[in-house]
């Protein structure tokens, strides 16, 4: 499986110029306080990993990978692990930059808020992984975009229909009090469920 992960990370390495440009823009915006872009690098890490699916399709990688021992399981496992590795690294970078920005601007550092920011950034970005990966494994990148749009549109409609029946103030209070437990537990749970769904899809899929 290590080879599968290295392959994905090598593909990401080919986009270093693009990553460097985005990183420079991020630094400029962060240090000039133009806007809060803490989500940018973690979200970019997931977007870059999604691009590896296109490389795999173009080079017929999956057709070759399934012939290897535990190939189907490793296809899924490597995608999720590679994405999580990039997500953790990018979140750490964002946190370090946030601390440096505070020091440069002589602002007090609230470490509890910083931890919350890290957690929320990772959680919201991981939701993209949770939703998109099973769909991409099922339909591919091109068709998957349409399916994702329909899914998000459907979720938005359902959210609008049931918003009046949800006590938002109670939800906010619950999150504010127990976010240290709710975010990691639900985050890990959703990623695991998404991984299991993706694995079942790939185990049955013809390449």
Secondary structure, 3 states (H helix, E strand, C coil): CHHHHHHHHHHHHCCHHHHHHHHHHHHHHHHCCCCCCHHHHHHHHHHHHHHHHHHHHHCCHHHHHCCCCCHHHHHHHHHHHHHHHHHHHHHHHHHHHHHHHHHHCCCCCCHHHHHHHHHHHHHHHHHHHHHHHHHHHHHHHHHHHHHHHHHHHHHHHHHHHHHHHCCHHHHHHHHHHHHHHHHHHHHHHHHHHHHHHHHHHHHHCCC
